[in-house]
Amino acid sequence: MKEIRIAIIGTGMISHRHMTVIQNLKKRGQNLTVVAACDIVPDRVKAFGARYGIAEENLYTDFREMLKRDDIDEVEVCVHNNLHTSVSCAVMAAGYPCYSEKPMSASYADAKILYDAQKDYGQKLAVQISSIYNPQTRIAKRMVENGELGEVYHARSVGHRLQGRPGYDMPFFSRDFIDPNIGVHGPLFDLGIYHLAQMLYVLGMPELESVYGTQSSKYWTHETIDKEVSRTAPIEDLGVGLARFKGGLSMDIYEDWAMHMDEIGTSFIAGSNGGLKLIDVDSTGGPMAVPEGGQIIGGGSVQVPRLEWFGTNEHGEMFVTKIDCGINDLTGQQELRLHPEMAMYNDNQLQWYSYLRGDLTDETRIDSPFIACQTALLSDGVVLSDELGRSVTADEIKALSKSIALREQVLPNGDKIHYDFKEYKA
Ligand SMILES: NC(=O)c1ccc[n+]([C@@H]2O[C@H](COP(=O)([O-])OP(=O)(O)OC[C@H]3O[C@@H](n4cnc5c(N)ncnc54)[C@H](O)[C@@H]3O)[C@@H](O)[C@H]2O)c1
C-alpha cells in the first residue's frame, strides 16, 4: 500500500484526535506517516512532537516554512474556525491536498472561497464532518431515497447540551471557541454543522429557498453564570431557524451550547408514510477516534448512533422499528461482511486517505466540501436573518454573505502572517 506522508497544522485539542485515528488505522494496515507538524505556540508543537515521536527538526512554528519540504503528501488543518479558509487556501496554493477541520468557515462567503480553491489550485479537499460517515446516515439516506418514508415533508435538526459552552463550562476546550474573531459563531456553527450536514445529506441535498432564524447569547448574560464573559461581547449560545427548500420541504433547526432544559428531543425526518428518528448522531469522530483503552478526546464516549422508524404497514397498522446501526470496531459490522470496502465510508480520515490513493474517486467518495458549503449557506442564512429581522432567500444569502476569514494573524511573538486567498464572488 502506498505510503501517505502527513503534515499537521495546529497541534491543539483536535489534532490529537487526528493522531488517534491515524494510530488506529495504522494498526489496521494503513501506511500512514506523520512527517511534520506546526503550531504557532512553540511549547505546544514541542509537546506534540515528544508525544508522537516526531523529531525536533520536523516541528515548525511557521507553516509556510513547513510547506517548503519535499516529502509531504497531504496537510491536515486543525486550526480554528475563522482560519480554515485562510490556512487551507494557503495549503492548496502551495500545491498540497488539504483535509480541513469543521466548520468549513464562519460564513458562506468563506466556505465558497474554500470550495472554489479546489479548482483554483487543482487540489483535493475534504472537510471533517464525522456524522455523515456511518451506517446510521447511510441507512437513513437509503430509506429516504427508496421512498420508505413516503413523501418527506419536514425534518428537524437538533443539538442540545445542558451546560456545555466550550472553553467555559468545558474549560479543557480552547477559549478560541468563544472568541468572536476566531470561533466567531456559537453552537449552530460548532456542533450544529454535524446535525445540519447529516440532515441535508440524508435528504439528498435539497436546494435551499429561504430561511428564517434567530440566535441568542442570553445564557451568557446571566450574572450568576458568568460575570466575566457577560462583560465582553459573547458569541451565541443558541441558534434556531426554519428553512424551506425547493419543492416545499421544510426543516426546523435548534442548536444550543447550554440551556436550562433537560431534553429537547432528537433530529427526525417526517414523511407521508413514515417517520425516522436519528438518535445519538456522531459528533465525536466515531470509534476510530477512541484511543485503545482510553476515552475520546475531550471526554465522554462515542455513542452508538441509532434509528427509530415509525411507519404504517399495508394493513393500516402502525409499527415502530428500532434499527441498530451496527457498531463494532470499524462500525457497521453487517455492511462490512457484505462489502469490506464499506470501511472506507465509516471514517472521515480513512475516506480521505482512500480518496488520495485513488481507491475512491470524485464520484464514489462523499463530497464533504460540497455538503459543508451548502451547510454554511444554511447556517449563514440564520445569521443574516437574525441581523435583518426577517427571512432571507438563498440568493440573498449568497449576495449578502461576507468573507470574514482572517487575512492577517498576529502570532504570540508579535509577528504577523498575511493570508492571500481570493476574494468572494457571489
Ligand atoms: N476540540 C474538539 O473536540 C473539536 C472537535 C471537532 C472539531 N474541532 C474543530 O477543530 C478546530 C480546532 O479546535 P481545537 O479544539 O483543536 O482548538 P485548539 O485551540 O486547541 O487548537 C488550535 C491550534 O491551532 C494553533 N494555530 C492557530 N493558528 C495557527 C497557525 N497559523 N499555524 C499553526 N498553528 C496555528 C493554535 O495555537 C492551537 O494550538 C476548530 O475549528 C474546531 O471546531 C474541535
The ligand as an SDF file (V2000), in Angstrom:
LIG
                    3D

 44 48  0  0  0  0  0  0  0  0999 V2000
  -11.8110   20.2030   20.2950 N   0  0  0  0  0  0  0  0  0  0  0  0
  -12.6740   19.3750   19.7360 C   0  0  0  0  0  0  0  0  0  0  0  0
  -13.1920   18.4420   20.3610 O   0  0  0  0  0  0  0  0  0  0  0  0
  -13.0530   19.5360   18.3010 C   0  0  0  0  0  0  0  0  0  0  0  0
  -13.8310   18.5330   17.7250 C   0  0  0  0  0  0  0  0  0  0  0  0
  -14.1350   18.5980   16.3660 C   0  0  0  0  0  0  0  0  0  0  0  0
  -13.6600   19.6690   15.6220 C   0  0  0  0  0  0  0  0  0  0  0  0
  -12.9400   20.6640   16.2040 N   0  0  0  0  0  0  0  0  0  0  0  0
  -12.5360   21.8040   15.3710 C   0  0  0  0  0  0  0  0  0  0  0  0
  -11.1250   21.8510   15.2780 O   0  0  0  0  0  0  0  0  0  0  0  0
  -10.6600   23.1920   15.2300 C   0  0  0  0  0  0  0  0  0  0  0  0
   -9.6080   23.3880   16.2870 C   0  0  0  0  0  0  0  0  0  0  0  0
  -10.1800   23.1250   17.5530 O   0  0  0  0  0  0  0  0  0  0  0  0
   -9.2770   22.7470   18.8000 P   0  0  0  0  0  0  0  0  0  0  0  0
  -10.2100   22.3880   19.8960 O   0  0  0  0  0  0  0  0  0  0  0  0
   -8.2160   21.7920   18.4090 O   0  0  0  0  0  0  0  0  0  0  0  0
   -8.6180   24.1720   19.1090 O   0  0  0  0  0  0  0  0  0  0  0  0
   -7.2310   24.4750   19.7910 P   0  0  0  0  0  0  0  0  0  0  0  0
   -7.2300   25.9180   20.0880 O   0  0  0  0  0  0  0  0  0  0  0  0
   -6.9820   23.5010   20.8890 O   0  0  0  0  0  0  0  0  0  0  0  0
   -6.1640   24.1560   18.6310 O   0  0  0  0  0  0  0  0  0  0  0  0
   -5.9280   25.0160   17.5470 C   0  0  0  0  0  0  0  0  0  0  0  0
   -4.4260   25.1700   17.4310 C   0  0  0  0  0  0  0  0  0  0  0  0
   -4.1060   25.8710   16.2310 O   0  0  0  0  0  0  0  0  0  0  0  0
   -2.9510   26.6540   16.5150 C   0  0  0  0  0  0  0  0  0  0  0  0
   -2.8130   27.6690   15.4680 N   0  0  0  0  0  0  0  0  0  0  0  0
   -3.5260   28.8070   15.2980 C   0  0  0  0  0  0  0  0  0  0  0  0
   -3.1000   29.4610   14.1970 N   0  0  0  0  0  0  0  0  0  0  0  0
   -2.1140   28.7200   13.6610 C   0  0  0  0  0  0  0  0  0  0  0  0
   -1.2790   28.8700   12.5250 C   0  0  0  0  0  0  0  0  0  0  0  0
   -1.3890   29.9210   11.7110 N   0  0  0  0  0  0  0  0  0  0  0  0
   -0.3590   27.9280   12.2710 N   0  0  0  0  0  0  0  0  0  0  0  0
   -0.2210   26.8570   13.0830 C   0  0  0  0  0  0  0  0  0  0  0  0
   -0.9860   26.6540   14.1780 N   0  0  0  0  0  0  0  0  0  0  0  0
   -1.9170   27.5760   14.4560 C   0  0  0  0  0  0  0  0  0  0  0  0
   -3.2280   27.1990   17.8960 C   0  0  0  0  0  0  0  0  0  0  0  0
   -2.0640   27.6920   18.5070 O   0  0  0  0  0  0  0  0  0  0  0  0
   -3.8040   25.9650   18.5820 C   0  0  0  0  0  0  0  0  0  0  0  0
   -2.8070   25.1970   19.2010 O   0  0  0  0  0  0  0  0  0  0  0  0
  -11.9130   24.0720   15.4300 C   0  0  0  0  0  0  0  0  0  0  0  0
  -12.3050   24.6120   14.1920 O   0  0  0  0  0  0  0  0  0  0  0  0
  -12.9770   23.1310   15.9650 C   0  0  0  0  0  0  0  0  0  0  0  0
  -14.2670   23.4750   15.5310 O   0  0  0  0  0  0  0  0  0  0  0  0
  -12.5980   20.6100   17.5180 C   0  0  0  0  0  0  0  0  0  0  0  0
  1  2  1  0
  2  3  2  0
  2  4  1  0
  4  5  1  0
  4 44  2  0
  5  6  2  0
  6  7  1  0
  7  8  2  0
  8  9  1  0
  8 44  1  0
  9 10  1  0
  9 42  1  0
 10 11  1  0
 11 12  1  0
 11 40  1  0
 12 13  1  0
 13 14  1  0
 14 15  2  0
 14 16  1  0
 14 17  1  0
 17 18  1  0
 18 19  2  0
 18 20  1  0
 18 21  1  0
 21 22  1  0
 22 23  1  0
 23 24  1  0
 23 38  1  0
 24 25  1  0
 25 26  1  0
 25 36  1  0
 26 27  1  0
 26 35  1  0
 27 28  2  0
 28 29  1  0
 29 30  1  0
 29 35  2  0
 30 31  1  0
 30 32  2  0
 32 33  1  0
 33 34  2  0
 34 35  1  0
 36 37  1  0
 36 38  1  0
 38 39  1  0
 40 41  1  0
 40 42  1  0
 42 43  1  0
M  CHG  2   8   1  16  -1
M  END
$$$$
